[in-house]
Amino acid sequence: MTVETVTPKRRFRGRPRGRDLPPVALAALRQLLGDERKDAGLRRRDLLIEHLHAIQDAHGHLSLVNLRALAAYMNLPMAAVYETATFYAHFDVVHDDQAPPPETTIRVCDSLSCQLAGAATLEAELKAGVDPARVRVVRAPCMGRCETAPVVEVGHHHVLFATREGVESVVDTGHFHPEAILWQRLDDYRETGGYRLLADCRAGQVTVEALMQSLETANLRGLGGAGFPTFKKWHFVRQEPGPRYCAINADEGEPGTFKDRYYLERSPHRFLEGALVSAWAVEAEALYIYLRDEYPGLHRVLHVAIGELESAGLVPPGYIVLRRGAGAYICGEESAMIESLEGKPGKPRHRPPFVAQKGLFDRPTLVNNVETVYWIPLIWEKGADWFAGHGRHGRKGLRSFSVSGRVRRPGVHLAPAGITLNELIEEYCGGMAEGHRLAGYLPGGASGGILPASKADIPLDFDTLQEAGCFIGSAAIIVLSDQDDLRAVATNLLAFFADESCGQCTPCRVGTEKMLTLLERDEWRVEELERLSQVMMDASICGLGQAAPNPVLGLLRDFRGELASQNVIVKG
């Protein structure tokens, strides 16, 4: 019998799967980013988002050829590079069969404050007046300039109190660079006693224990929204074995919030001193600052300020690492920010472990908000009793309220903790805008809920609003009047949450979209909305999905009559 020999088929290709990478693409990338063959540090995974920014800035978009080149450059799977690039709103990924975006992009802020100021009409006017082959007009989430609504970004230049004529003028002149910022330089800050606390800490004249006691007495809490006592955060991180890191969250993406920008634009060195003292307190190996990409002018300011510190010998080169966000509200959540700092999509981690135990690069990490650390040098200089001595209605401390909406003087107002909205409007905001009567307000941005005018005498502080179904969060106050459409308010807020959901968990990903659909119906069904809200609050991984129903629940609870008058039929 003859046995026929069968040659087995090869299981593997003779070359890697995927499309060939043109050598010129990798050569161009090396010219832009540096030669990774000579500097292995350029391959670090945590630099992925920074490299994506460099490509986006250079070309105006991310072509698949450049993404494939970057994958080869960093020795990463193309899937990892593509997943990260497509997660963030500020990266324009262009497929091989697609045309790049137009040369100029106009972004119209569609946050609630800008909507109240006529952003939707402005967007329509701009779209009707531009050449779509040369200029594209897109909607964008909150840009952190709510006191100057409506806001439009052309390139990297923000047009405040924007009008069609003003925006078109910027497009015509081609002035797309960030606006100039006048800020307190290092020498001026040191002349007023700046960095004395940091020097005393390093010299052993101020102990960690003494500083923690001062912060406890002052009742300084996390001012990014969570309100966790600062000294306790330090304590928990210090309990963990080193090496440790410190990370400052400057990604204030909550609609209505702009206080961190306000302080960074005026005194970046006070912020940096507080951040460096925090890093010293936990013996951090490095200090990371995660800054909103919507603040390009501040990126330049902080870059120069950090250079001043390095030149003066106050910090070793590279100790402070400044990183850009890329347009993802979810990165305001601390574990999502950590993921982004590591060059990954900003998806919240399951907890425990907490970031104080396993944070950046899997090491214990102290995460604080910009305003929180900003106060540390002042509290030590003026005394804990000075800070705690402010307050009303039984509360202690100072709060920076970002106020926007229907008031005469919107802006950041530093006021006693526990002040009521009525007091805040009359004493700090110059009263309601002309022709407007207070109807309601958001005490903590989009996620903090909505309260009616009848509850404008509740003290505004941590732990005072929960009984009313709200929370103060980052103290972003958006004031509504009797002329505002509550249905439009609700759909605006839910559209924001639906767009910003990271998609990791079903209750949030599907729940926000479903709730938005329910709100767009002619009839609102209370039981259906409340049942969906409960599922989202109980089962979502992080605060985004848990807090997204808050404005809707507030309207159903306190605005039934107003909804009925606006022909929003609420049924059981």
Stockholm file with secondary structure:
# STOCKHOLM 1.0

chainA/1-572         MTVETVTPKRRFRGRPRGRDLPPVALAALRQLLGDERKDAGLRRRDLLIEHLHAIQDAHGHLSLVNLRALAAYMNLPMAAVYETATFYAHFDVVHDDQAPPPETTIRVCDSLSCQLAGAATLEAELKAGVDPARVRVVRAPCMGRCETAPVVEVGHHHVLFATREGVESVVDTGHFHPEAILWQRLDDYRETGGYRLLADCRAGQVTVEALMQSLETANLRGLGGAGFPTFKKWHFVRQEPGPRYCAINADEGEPGTFKDRYYLERSPHRFLEGALVSAWAVEAEALYIYLRDEYPGLHRVLHVAIGELESAGLVPPGYIVLRRGAGAYICGEESAMIESLEGKPGKPRHRPPFVAQKGLFDRPTLVNNVETVYWIPLIWEKGADWFAGHGRHGRKGLRSFSVSGRVRRPGVHLAPAGITLNELIEEYCGGMAEGHRLAGYLPGGASGGILPASKADIPLDFDTLQEAGCFIGSAAIIVLSDQDDLRAVATNLLAFFADESCGQCTPCRVGTEKMLTLLERDEWRVEELERLSQVMMDASICGLGQAAPNPVLGLLRDFRGELASQNVIVKG
#=GR chainA/1-572 SS CCCCCCCCCCSSCSSCSSCCCCHHHHHHHHHHHCCTTTCGGGGCGGGHHHHHHHHHHHHSSEEHHHHHHHHHHHTCCHHHHHHHHHHSTTCCEECTTSCCCCSEEEEEECSHHHHHTTHHHHHHHHHHHSCTTTEEEEEECCCSCGGGCSCEEETTEEETTCCHHHHHHHHHHTCCSCCCCCCCCHHHHHHTTTTHHHHHHHHTSSCHHHHHHHHHHHTCBCTTTTCCBHHHHHHHHHHSCSCEEEEEEECCCSTTCCHHHHHHHHCHHHHHHHHHHHHHHTTEEEEEEEECTTCHHHHHHHHHHHHHHHHTTSSCTTSEEEEECCSCGGGGSHHHHHHHHTTSCCCCCCSSSCTTTSCGGGSCEEEEEHHHHHHHHHHHHHCHHHHHTCCSTTCCSEEEEEEEESBSSCEEEEEETTCCHHHHHHHHSCSBCTTCCEEEEETTSGGGCCEEGGGTTSCCSTTSSGGGTCCCTTTEEEEEETTSCHHHHHHHHHHHHHHHCCSSSHHHHHHHHHHHHHHTSSEEEHHHHHHHHHHHHHHCSSHHHHHTTHHHHHHHHHCHHHHHHTTCEEEC
#=GC SS_cons         CCCCCCCCCCSSCSSCSSCCCCHHHHHHHHHHHCCTTTCGGGGCGGGHHHHHHHHHHHHSSEEHHHHHHHHHHHTCCHHHHHHHHHHSTTCCEECTTSCCCCSEEEEEECSHHHHHTTHHHHHHHHHHHSCTTTEEEEEECCCSCGGGCSCEEETTEEETTCCHHHHHHHHHHTCCSCCCCCCCCHHHHHHTTTTHHHHHHHHTSSCHHHHHHHHHHHTCBCTTTTCCBHHHHHHHHHHSCSCEEEEEEECCCSTTCCHHHHHHHHCHHHHHHHHHHHHHHTTEEEEEEEECTTCHHHHHHHHHHHHHHHHTTSSCTTSEEEEECCSCGGGGSHHHHHHHHTTSCCCCCCSSSCTTTSCGGGSCEEEEEHHHHHHHHHHHHHCHHHHHTCCSTTCCSEEEEEEEESBSSCEEEEEETTCCHHHHHHHHSCSBCTTCCEEEEETTSGGGCCEEGGGTTSCCSTTSSGGGTCCCTTTEEEEEETTSCHHHHHHHHHHHHHHHCCSSSHHHHHHHHHHHHHHTSSEEEHHHHHHHHHHHHHHCSSHHHHHTTHHHHHHHHHCHHHHHHTTCEEEC
//
